[in-house]
Amino acid sequence: MTAIMIPDVALVDNTEQRTPLVLVLDCSGSMDGPLINMLNEGLALLEEELKSDVIASKRVRILVIEFGAHDEALVASNWCDAMDFTAPRLEASGTTPTGHAVELALAEIEQEKQRFRSAGVAYTRPWLFLMSDGEPTDNFQAAAQMARRAEQDNKVAIFPIAVGDQANTEVLGQFSSRGERGVKQLRGLQFRELFLWLSASMQVVSQSRPGQQAQLASTDGWSVVST
């Protein structure tokens, strides 16, 4: 039986092209303390910055997925335009089911694309922003392969972000078609700089045409430069 796709009222009322952004965020126990606090502050900053941009507030679509607890990956904030986005307050506990979270994110992206097509709304390539301070505790290989294939087919742009010295950049790299070269290592606790870069990038991408290559700012302000 074919599932009925319920139209999103926001896509009917606002037919501007969209830039989908999925934040896949590690909320395992090792993120407890300063890391989860800084992550929450970064999300609040992202909300503030995108809402202050007239174009991005109407065009950027945000979904937040948290993973942790008892091998759970959950939607913490469902798809909405940036103007309607309220940053969730995340809490850290449990394990690191990265594979489950990425599978959920990829499925959500495809469903959102279907809603765009049904509403006749143009969209730029979705971003999948994966942030973790450790390594998966689930069987992630199938999800990683799905992610690499989706990026190779230009269905999504994937940005793995390693937080802290315990993050396994080799494993995170398996979720990107660029491998470990595609992983960015967060410098210290510079979540603020990271989310300022992300919001600025979304503002640029949201003003580009579908298929157009957007010129993004350097990540040197928040990432460790490889030697």
C-alpha positions as semicolon CSV with decimal commas, in nm:
position;residue;x (nm);y (nm);z (nm)
1;M;0,000;0,000;0,000
2;T;0,146;0,337;-0,103
3;A;0,197;0,584;0,182
4;I;0,015;0,915;0,144
5;M;0,251;1,213;0,158
6;I;0,088;1,486;0,370
7;P;0,168;1,831;0,226
8;D;0,363;2,071;0,446
9;V;0,164;2,392;0,493
10;A;0,488;2,595;0,493
11;L;0,567;2,469;0,141
12;V;0,223;2,577;0,022
13;D;0,240;2,922;0,183
14;N;0,604;2,986;0,093
15;T;0,714;2,862;-0,251
16;E;1,070;3,000;-0,227
17;Q;1,341;2,747;-0,320
18;R;1,479;2,561;-0,020
19;T;1,817;2,456;0,115
20;P;1,771;2,150;0,344
21;L;2,008;2,120;0,641
22;V;2,013;1,808;0,859
23;L;2,211;1,828;1,184
24;V;2,304;1,478;1,307
25;L;2,439;1,535;1,656
26;D;2,617;1,301;1,897
27;C;2,445;1,317;2,237
28;S;2,619;1,015;2,393
29;G;2,741;1,016;2,752
30;S;3,090;1,134;2,658
31;M;2,938;1,463;2,534
32;D;2,811;1,545;2,884
33;G;2,939;1,864;3,048
34;P;3,102;2,150;2,855
35;L;3,064;1,979;2,514
36;I;2,684;1,946;2,523
37;N;2,653;2,294;2,676
38;M;2,858;2,448;2,397
39;L;2,664;2,247;2,137
40;N;2,336;2,384;2,273
41;E;2,474;2,737;2,266
42;G;2,582;2,679;1,905
43;L;2,233;2,565;1,805
44;A;2,082;2,875;1,966
45;L;2,331;3,091;1,776
46;L;2,241;2,916;1,449
47;E;1,874;2,991;1,513
48;E;1,950;3,357;1,582
49;E;2,177;3,407;1,280
50;L;1,946;3,240;1,026
51;K;1,637;3,421;1,153
52;S;1,818;3,753;1,114
53;D;1,881;3,690;0,741
54;V;1,572;3,777;0,535
55;I;1,644;3,526;0,257
56;A;1,790;3,239;0,463
57;S;1,503;3,256;0,712
58;K;1,260;3,170;0,430
59;R;1,477;2,928;0,236
60;V;1,678;2,716;0,481
61;R;1,493;2,406;0,606
62;I;1,631;2,250;0,923
63;L;1,598;1,904;1,077
64;V;1,784;1,805;1,397
65;I;1,858;1,439;1,476
66;E;2,015;1,342;1,809
67;F;2,173;1,005;1,880
68;G;2,266;0,853;2,215
69;A;2,076;0,707;2,512
70;H;2,008;0,332;2,461
71;D;2,126;0,312;2,097
72;E;1,855;0,560;1,994
73;A;1,844;0,804;1,704
74;L;1,555;1,048;1,730
75;V;1,425;1,358;1,555
76;A;1,482;1,635;1,810
77;S;1,339;1,908;1,587
78;N;1,131;1,825;1,280
79;W;1,163;1,986;0,937
80;C;1,080;2,356;0,946
81;D;1,189;2,677;0,781
82;A;1,459;2,871;0,967
83;M;1,207;3,144;1,053
84;D;1,011;2,884;1,253
85;F;1,310;2,699;1,401
86;T;1,352;2,680;1,778
87;A;1,682;2,525;1,884
88;P;1,616;2,212;2,093
89;R;1,788;2,172;2,429
90;L;1,990;1,852;2,399
91;E;2,104;1,628;2,685
92;A;2,392;1,378;2,677
93;S;2,370;1,012;2,782
94;G;2,429;0,659;2,661
95;T;2,589;0,510;2,352
96;T;2,680;0,628;2,000
97;P;2,452;0,474;1,732
98;T;2,598;0,678;1,446
99;G;2,489;0,437;1,173
100;H;2,127;0,441;1,288
101;A;2,130;0,822;1,299
102;V;2,274;0,859;0,948
103;E;2,022;0,608;0,805
104;L;1,741;0,811;0,962
105;A;1,886;1,134;0,822
106;L;1,915;0,996;0,467
107;A;1,557;0,867;0,479
108;E;1,430;1,202;0,607
109;I;1,613;1,384;0,327
110;E;1,451;1,170;0,058
111;Q;1,105;1,219;0,210
112;E;1,159;1,595;0,224
113;K;1,267;1,599;-0,142
114;Q;0,943;1,419;-0,228
115;R;0,746;1,687;-0,044
116;F;0,933;1,956;-0,240
117;R;0,850;1,787;-0,568
118;S;0,485;1,745;-0,471
119;A;0,463;2,115;-0,383
120;G;0,656;2,226;-0,693
121;V;0,931;2,381;-0,479
122;A;1,289;2,396;-0,614
123;Y;1,574;2,301;-0,381
124;T;1,952;2,299;-0,363
125;R;2,152;1,994;-0,262
126;P;2,082;1,904;0,103
127;W;2,356;1,926;0,365
128;L;2,408;1,648;0,620
129;F;2,614;1,781;0,910
130;L;2,744;1,489;1,122
131;M;2,911;1,572;1,452
132;S;3,062;1,318;1,695
133;D;3,320;1,303;1,974
134;G;3,380;0,927;1,960
135;E;3,308;0,633;1,734
136;P;2,995;0,430;1,656
137;T;2,871;0,165;1,896
138;D;2,639;0,013;1,633
139;N;2,698;-0,168;1,304
140;F;2,750;0,145;1,095
141;Q;2,910;0,007;0,778
142;A;2,589;-0,026;0,573
143;A;2,481;0,327;0,668
144;A;2,827;0,462;0,583
145;Q;2,811;0,296;0,242
146;M;2,466;0,447;0,181
147;A;2,599;0,789;0,277
148;R;2,901;0,765;0,046
149;R;2,684;0,653;-0,245
150;A;2,432;0,933;-0,185
151;E;2,711;1,191;-0,184
152;Q;2,871;1,045;-0,497
153;D;2,532;1,069;-0,670
154;N;2,505;1,437;-0,564
155;K;2,198;1,363;-0,353
156;V;2,356;1,517;-0,043
157;A;2,668;1,701;0,074
158;I;2,809;1,543;0,391
159;F;3,020;1,729;0,648
160;P;3,164;1,503;0,923
161;I;3,291;1,702;1,222
162;A;3,520;1,542;1,482
163;V;3,490;1,685;1,833
164;G;3,773;1,634;2,081
165;D;4,078;1,409;2,077
166;Q;3,879;1,085;2,118
167;A;3,682;1,126;1,795
168;N;3,771;0,858;1,539
169;T;3,833;1,058;1,221
170;E;3,902;0,743;1,018
171;V;3,557;0,605;1,097
172;L;3,386;0,942;1,051
173;G;3,552;0,961;0,711
174;Q;3,369;0,647;0,605
175;F;3,046;0,850;0,600
176;S;3,182;1,078;0,325
177;S;3,283;1,005;-0,034
178;R;3,596;1,211;0,039
179;G;3,703;0,973;0,314
180;E;3,910;1,102;0,603
181;R;4,006;1,406;0,393
182;G;3,645;1,522;0,426
183;V;3,650;1,523;0,806
184;K;3,700;1,852;0,988
185;Q;3,847;1,847;1,339
186;L;3,694;2,106;1,571
187;R;3,962;2,319;1,737
188;G;3,907;2,305;2,112
189;L;3,556;2,417;2,209
190;Q;3,506;2,660;1,922
191;F;3,143;2,563;1,868
192;R;3,049;2,930;1,834
193;E;3,287;2,980;1,541
194;L;3,169;2,654;1,384
195;F;2,801;2,750;1,396
196;L;2,874;3,103;1,275
197;W;3,046;2,944;0,973
198;L;2,752;2,709;0,922
199;S;2,495;2,989;0,935
200;A;2,703;3,202;0,696
201;S;2,736;2,904;0,459
202;M;2,360;2,847;0,465
203;Q;2,302;3,213;0,383
204;V;2,531;3,183;0,080
205;V;2,392;2,850;-0,041
206;S;2,029;2,959;0,003
207;Q;2,092;3,244;-0,243
208;S;2,248;3,018;-0,507
209;R;2,058;2,849;-0,787
210;P;2,001;2,471;-0,777
211;G;2,312;2,304;-0,920
212;Q;2,525;2,618;-0,881
213;Q;2,857;2,588;-0,694
214;A;2,851;2,819;-0,390
215;Q;3,174;2,981;-0,266
216;L;3,203;2,902;0,105
217;A;3,422;3,073;0,362
218;S;3,734;2,904;0,496
219;T;3,694;2,670;0,793
220;D;4,033;2,774;0,938
221;G;3,861;2,984;1,206
222;W;3,727;2,676;1,386
223;S;3,896;2,363;1,248
224;V;4,242;2,221;1,308
225;V;4,461;2,270;1,004
226;S;4,618;1,941;0,889
227;T;4,997;1,938;0,870
